[in-house]
């Protein structure tokens, strides 16, 4: 059965509204057991954002022996034969560190694939940094990895961030010239031979100021894969991300970084058609609190 979405909503909220007789637990199971799909791919996360005008396919769950294989410790947002997109929480490591044993997002996703398909080949295409949260893209084969890497400059990300201090402009697109050396950025003159032109594009969503402390939620538009780039540029204009102890000269103890990659638009390797995946922001994302600032 095909269903046209009438308004933007999280997948779980849509299921509860469309099927008012089901409980929250049953609604989650309907999602978990692949009852909903879009563009021939199962929608597997109740945090997935549906948009007005989308058409999804509903198939009644009829049971089967593979239920246990769907149980997982990762939040799968999207999956097809070439890629899997999962949701990463802040503080979670994506890949392994030397001499450090822990379950990483990559290892847990591999375990999920091994239980389900008896295969666990997996390669990270894009992932937020450890202290960031949001969408993580992985390829199920080297062929898909190579294809996606060639297309990476066409990726379009939307990132939610909370920044400190009053913004000079509510919405802006700022040109910078930077030099990158082993992942370390520095702003330079445009005439420098090694200079590369980049842009910081953002729009203000909400003023979250508390007393004398200014905080603003912004939406950042990013194309291509640029780790740390936006955080560095925001700090360079005097608006570091809330909780950023990497680029903010003023350290804050105990703050979780408010930087979430919540949507991506990209091409699917198998069809070359545009794909958009969006997830809800973490709980308490917009909760900010002033604290005693510890200077370096």
Secondary structure, 3 states (H helix, E strand, C coil): CEEECCCCEEHHHHHHHHCCCCCHHHHHHHHHCCCEEECCEECCCCCEEECCCCEEEECCCCCCCCCHHHCCCCEEEEECCCEEEEEECCCCCCCCECCECCCCHHHHHHHHHHHHHCCCCCEEEECCCCCCEEEEEEECCHHHHHHHHHHHHHCEEEEEEEEECCCCCCEEEEEEEEEEECCEEEECCCCCCCCEEEEEEEEEEEECCECCECEEEEEEEEECCCCCHHHHHHHHCCCCECCCCCCCCEECCCCCCCEEEEEEEEECCCCCCEEEEEECCCCCCCCCCCCCCEEC
